[in-house]
Amino acid sequence: MRLRRRTGALGAASAIGSVGGGRDGCLSCFPRSRRRGRAGLARFAPCAVPHTSGLLLHSGLSGAKVKRRHILRAAGPDEPHVASPTWSETALDKPYVDQPIGKEELESFLNTPLPSHPKLVRGQLKNGLRYLILPNKVPANRFEAHMEVHVGSIDEEEDEQGIAHMIEHVAFLGSKKREKLLGTGARSNAYTDFHHTVFHIHSPTKTKEYGEDLLPSVLDALNEIAFHPKFSSSRVEKERRAILSELQMMNTIEYRVDCQLLQHLHSENKLSERFPIGLEEQIHKWDPDKIRRFHERWYYPANATLYLVGEIDDIPRAIREIEAVFEHTLPESEAASMSTASPFGAMASLFAPKLPGGLAASLTGERSPAVDNIKPVKRERQAIRPPVEHKWSLPGVAQDTKPPAIFQHELIQSFSINMFCKIPVNQVQTYKDLRSVLMKRIFLSALHFRINTRYKSSNPPFTSVELDHSDSGREGCTVTTLTVTAEPQNWRSAIKVAVHEVRRLKEFGVTMGEMTRYMDALIKDSEQLAMMIDSVPSVDNLDFIMESDALSHTVMDQLQGHESLLAVAETVTLEEVNTVGAEVLEFISDYGKPDAPLPAAIVACVPKRVHIDGVGETDFEIYPEEITDSIMAGLEEPIYPEPELEVPKELITQSQLEDLKLQRKPSFASLSKEENVVKIFDNETGITQRRLSNGISINYKITQNEARVGVMRLIVGGGRATEDSESKGSVIVGVRTLSEGGCVGNFSREQVELFCVNNLINCSLESNEEFIFMEFRFALRDNGMRAAFQLLHMVLEHNVWLEDAFDRATQLYLSYYRSIPKSLERSTAHKLMLAMLNHDERFVEPSPHSLQKLTLQSVKDAVMNQFVGDNMEVSIVGDFTEEEVESCVLDYLGTVSAAKSSKTEEHIEKISFRPFPSDLHFQQVYIKDTDERACAYIAGPAPNRWGFATEGNDLFNVIRNSSGDAQDSESTNSDLTGMKPIDVRTHSLFFGITLSLLAEIINSRLFTTVRDSMGLTYDVSFELNLFDKLDLGWYVIAVTSTPGKVHKAVDACKGVLRGLHSNRIVERELDRAKRTLLMKHEAETKTNAYWLGLLAHLQSSSVPRKEISCIKELTMLYESATIEDLYLAYEHLKVDESSLFSCIGIAGAESGEEMTDDELDTGLHGMGPIGGRGLSTMTRPTT
């Protein structure tokens, strides 16, 4: 039920990595992505591992993005490759072009078409249905089947706004064949966007019980969903209620900002007014017949594409299955005249197949009488998707200049401005096209690094500056966006800095050093991904192909992509890089000049009122001409060329290292006081445990999940829980201060970031209530692992604390705090958390009062007092050798000084839940807003992951003294698994396992009852927060609704939560929960990041119950858990009225008791400022 952030389809300014320049933590050169927080300077198309950030520039370069997706990344490991996947160091270093070539020969080469993916099978049935099949081995024994119907909100008429989304709901959730798949371990969902509707199923290849092939059943379900849905009145009414709830849930201020940006960017066409969720007043009206007619008009085989990606060993057989299921599918109205609003009717794609800017506006005009006389024809897909006409921002194209638009709202906290340029998509099909992408990548990388790194050395006037250049299949164009965010009082200076830097880069270009540096990093990144060709998940490959096809980009595999990149890289010159890059920036740098390309739109999103120190809340006034004046003032500032920057090749020289080794004498120490064991290796899991003489614990696992890539995590015990009443916020602000500074030793932030760029290191530093984390992702080629270890050593030994970094960190949290009353969800969560935990500020963001008490020294002490040898654990997972990892561990971690804390024992002030009775067990929050919305949170105490509850109570003692017969449990477990008996109830992971299963079951019941049966919500979820070190945990139910239904929704959620005794869990529910969690576990074990999580706390003295058996026996524990075990754990979830806390949040024009400054929280640590385009307009997944 979470918003699915899809590559490319979300427009230019992605939220991922959007707080550029390492604002996500660390020495954060590279923010982490959802699937794989891959290192690397640029997500370059020919080789990018697909994930939500797609081809976005990450690292300190995350703001300058070129999202050209045209190269497929993966194939199955057992399939023959066009080129060998084994790359020698010599071969990779060798230039692709050995001899210089002449101008004509070069031109001939550049005009050569790019090679196509050798294993991607395409076909088309007689009825027009297109299909694509790609064998892919990750995850094993599973496949993705997605049905893309080429109809979306852009195809709706004036009285149909939202009907495509309605059909998605009704067709998907009304399918009985889809429901039958749920017991097989398959997962399914659907979503609607401007240009398409997608139904997708993620399925095992065979049934677990009988080994039957599931592909026919999956295809049959998709056929029913897409082409043969039942539009029953009951289902239509049920989904009408769900969609109206979804509409209110989506209507956040971020959604409204996205809508404003799209409305101004596409003011000349229907993209500005056909948002997928639709219009509330129309959603209320449609009857089943109206919905069915839209379905008949658009849902036919020739207007759909089927994608199959996964472990498909027999492609001819898969094609036969597709033919058997879909060959005879014809829409009911195929023989009748097609009802359409286009004067070209069904022949639109034949009459106007290649209009350069999209179908003319008349194609969506009034119905022509001639349509009624058109003879039956074979319907085909529209030639141009989406069918709209754009006004391009091109030099010399005469257009009326539009003044900057201003969207002002009381829920907006910070200032943001977007300058848009819109041009046709340059389809990447030849080496010349690919070369252009590479040159733009280099150019824009330099811009982002310059802005976000240089200005971090002082207090910049902006929060972030990003330049995004991206192709959008959903919008049918390429959009360049300059996005500037700032505190409202700094908006003029922020604009001036951004446009000044853009003009400076445009006029002087990148330096030879910059071009060489970024080119080298791009090639290394490409090479790394070529090695990882066999480890990309099927869903990522599929999303990538879908977007590439929407943009008509050539699809290559990663090996082809890397070879192609090497070929074009040899031909790139500095002059051409600067020429191509300058063209991208002209709409900003030449703004105001007669022949300059006009921006497609300039949109500022600003607050209505702002906080001014010493004054309080005052009106914020801003006018279009002031924005224009600031842009012009920035462009008139004097400019100067960029000086070359010296980038360190290493942070610790060999001689420095030798001196350290002589001084510190690093060695491995005994892991146990009782026995002299210096190394433990577990054959079953492949995990090795070590401990250094300075007390640092080491866990590592060698995997081949990702070729020559490694990940590392430092965990330091303590976290925010160590903050006392006089130092609230000291740890979280201290960690952020260290991140903001970014310096180590004598190296500046710029040098550290470029060191990371050159070595493909991704690094982040974060904290939570229990721990401080530092994570690294690195490539092993060219001593990349040693470089990552050097950086970790320098952070531990030579960290630098800067006053200006402290000021920025403090200001950031001050801004977050003041933004809470402007967010319904955060305000509601805040009030609940403070009530439940007795106003304990360690679990919310620090207040202004607390922040004022902090100093640079106090936050430094709060953080560094936790960095003690025996309080640190480092885990490493990757494709390295034992010799490589142990050498790095000894050299760079073994030489860390064995500092001891000034405190002999860590002191944590008591944490307790508010006792009953209290008038704070149920509360309400009111937010003034132009639109009505509502949400609620319900929470209560739970044990921690290891069976400890508040006051340090050990629940295993309670279990042992309970009347339950452990022998019966053990016997049952043995029968279930057929394996060696395991006593779940005495295992240290008993509560972690049983509560996870309970969460799955409760979530399923909440959906079935509160959403599906009662129609009180679109989105409801149950989540557990189980601590590892602290003796407590809690659960939270989050539900969105309407102001009129939210109280009923809360009561219904409580009913489900408390109803497990009256409506007992049945075996079917438990089996489904087990299957879901086990399949997730199985899939995740193929990733290094998941193994890092499994290794966490393995040697931690503060988590004594975590041991190797928790990893080895995880699958068996899930399999062995019984319904009785779940009820035993359920007894320790406090769901009675005296333990439960709830808070309802309502937004609307009628404000009730609004929040005061004394009552604030954060539910979202590190929430970035509003920015981006279209991130929230795509509808949520249906389930």
Secondary structure, 3 states (H helix, E strand, C coil): CCCCCCCCCCCCCCCCCCCCCCCCCCCCCCCCCCCCCCCCCCCCHHHCCCCCCCCCCCHHHCCEEEECCCCCCCCCCCCCCCCCCCCCHHHHHCCCCCCCCCHHHHHHHHCCECCCCCCCEEEECCCCCEEEEEECCCCCCEEEEEEEECCCHHHCCCCCCCHHHHHHHHHHHCCHHHHHHHHHCCEEEEEECCCCEEEEEEEECECCCCCCECHHHHHHHHHHHHHCCCCCHHHHHHHHHHHHHHHHHHCCHHHHHHHHHHHHHCCCCHHHCCCCCCCHHHHCCCCHHHHHHHHHHHCCHHHEEEEEEECCCCHHHHHHHHHHHHCCCCCCCCCCCCCCCCCCHHHHHHHCCCCCCCCCHHHHCCCCHHHHHCCCCCCCCCCCCCCCCCCCCCCCCCCCCCCCEEEEECCCCCEEEEEEEEECCCCCCEHHHHHHHHHHHHHHHHHHHHHHHHHHHCCCCCCEEEEEEEEECCCCEEEEEEEEEECHHHHHHHHHHHHHHHHHHHHHCCCHHHHHHHHHHHHHHHHHHHHCCCCCCHHHHHHHHHHHHHHCCCCCCHHHHHHHHHHHHCCCCHHHHHHHHHHHHHHHHCCCCCCCCCCCEEEEEEECEEEECCCEEEECCCCHHHHHHHHHHHHHCCCCCCCCCCCCCCCCCHHHHHHHHHHHCCCECCCCCCCCCCCEEECCCCEEEEEECCCCEEEEEECCCCCCEEEEEEEEECHHHHCCCCCCCHHHHHHHHHHHHCCECCECHHHHHHHHHHCCCEEEEEECCCEEEEEEEEECHHHHHHHHHHHHHHHHHCECCCHHHHHHHHHHHHHHHHHHHHCHHHHHHHHHHHHHCCCCHHHCCCCHHHHHHCCHHHHHHHHHCCCCHHHEEEEEEECCCHHHHHHHHHHHHCCCCCCCCCCCCCCCCCCCCCCCCCCCCEEEEEEECCCCEEEEEEEEEECCCCCECHHHCEHHHHHHHCCCCHHHHHHHHHHHHCCCCCCHHHCCCHHHHHHHHHHHHHHHHHHHHHHHHCCCCCCEEEEEEECCCCCCEEEEEEEEECCCCHHHHHHHHHHHHHCCCCCCCCHHHHHHHHHHHHHHHHHHCCCHHHHHHHHCCCCCCCCCCCCCHHHHCHHHHHHHCCHHHHHHHHCCCCCCCCCCEEEEEEEECCCCCECCCCCCCCCCCCCCCCCCCCCCCCCCCCC
